[in-house]
Structure formats: structure tokens, C-alpha cells
Amino acid sequence: MDLYFSYLSTYSQKVLLGLYEKDVAFTAHLVDLTDEQDREEYRKLYPFGKVPLLIRDDGRMIPESTIILEYIDAAFEQGPVLIPRDTELGRRTRFMDRMCDLYLNDPVVSLIFESWKPEAERDQGLISKSSERIGIMYRFMDDQLGKTGYLAGDTFTMADCAAMPVLFYANSFAPFGGFDNIYRYWEEVSQRPCFLRLKQEAEPYINAVMGDR
């Protein structure tokens, strides 16, 4: 399989965590989102221009991070199960995955982009709305993690793959230190081999961009 991704993309990081957790082999194709020519070349392959994108060995394209992990989990039996086969636990995993993408990832990314702008050009309405959503999501996650070891239950799942990349950024832009259960959870999952591998690979690219801001 071929995976087109960017280390700067939290959705790409989400998929990489799942692939590393399950130890699934793939051929990596890094897309430089900061380079217009590279983005245009990638659009020739995938007109929407979004990452990540998985291409199976039969040429079939599978876009969107959640759909990619759904496919990976069903197609490869090795490693831990990312979406529990139990109907209720599987539903809870998909629910928490969507909550992380919509109510944590998107507002955190908005705060990051706004922080890169000159102060006079920042959208204060967007900053306020994003901060409010993050606060609501933190409270929701903290309550959930007070009942279970991981976001969707007592095992590591796709929901945790969705949360971890965002929490990595979020702690700088919207610290979660006041939420004891999230802090406990982060201290544990940030030491997982899949995350440590991703962090080592991604840091040079993230630092190159963040260092310019």
C-alpha cells in the first residue's frame, strides 16, 4: 500500500498512529503542504488535495483518516484491534473519534492558524468560539476518562489515535493541565511506542514550520 501524508497534518498523524500500533507495512509518500508545486503535483493524483490518502495495491484510493483506519483494522488482523468488534464498544469508538475530529481537532487547528497571524489580523470571534469548544470538549473528555482508561473504553482504539496528535498541539495553545484525568491519560499514551516513533519522525518537520512563526 501507498500512504500519502504530511507530518504537519493531525489527520495524517492519526492514521500513522494506527498503522504503527498495528505494525502494518506501507510505502510512505510525504506531501510538502508548505510547497505550492508539491501540492499541485499531489492534486494531479488526488484532485481534492487532502491528506492522508491510502492507495491499495490494486490501485483503489481510500481517503479520509477514519475511513483509512476502518479499512486497516478490518484488513489486517495483526496488532491490537482499533475498532472493537463488540457493537456497543465499536459505536462508542466511532462516536469518540468523530467528537475528537470535530470538536477538538478543528478548533485547536484554528487557534494554531490564528496565532500565526499578526495580532491585528486575528479573528477574535473565531478564537473565542474555538476556545469555548475546546473547553467543552476538555470537560467531556475528562469526565469520560474518569470512568475508563482510554477514550472509548479500557483498550486503546481509533478514538485515541484521533485524540493524541491534537492533544500534543493543544497543550501549548489550550493547556489541559487543570483536567486531572486528561493529564493522567496523556502522560500514559504519550509514552506508547507508536507515539514515540511518530514524534521522532515528525518533530523536524513541525519544528521547521513552528520555528518560523
Steps between C-alpha positions, in 0.01 A plus 500: 500500500599861447425772754512865402523717808652802670656501844342843551150354459335376818280272289811351341648449845179327607538244220872453563428421866255230395741351246788500750281358778398208278847473338358513147752551219453776243698711256522860624451799269556829682299793362653842576196713579719809526612469136253609231665293227487187714134564581420542128677176413303321769170640365575328169475173693217604733312813383364581846859546617432375852719272705516225607425278202551123491534321167463124511715270291209462258499877444185577695517831686386526860491861630400644841674396820209318665419301185867408458519365856168317455653327198833426668334353807276271293767395250789427738458269795840558659538734792228638724147553376440872439120471471359245745282230343252535784215709358473743790874548543541542124226766496661678795838495322354653183314759706809609691699506176251742347488712815879534499510591131215752509518654847868472589709478183326771298494771772859426608621531140305827472680637807835399354432672168371815670808513725719516188333822383599849615294584806300769320392251233381224731134403492403552862154355444649178367752488785223542757278237337790253466608550861143442618473175302833376630392572859178306451690211343757496779226471759333225299826307455601543864168358613534205261858430609389500861303184419727316254870465433472617140257719312264227383549241771777302662704433184689722257285570192459720195356768729836530674675523162275799429561670834876464546631722215262779598583484869867530408430842343216595732710501815694797360201699376232387745669329797312207654708483820197591710316188387645220710360211302615637165842569648524143635389363164750713307787400726424137417418507127785737415738221601351241264751374243276610211497860626870509583578381147269758345638778716858418403412499131277808504691739729752623237214597268288654774794697643594629155153653462440605861845649521412744225197629687 
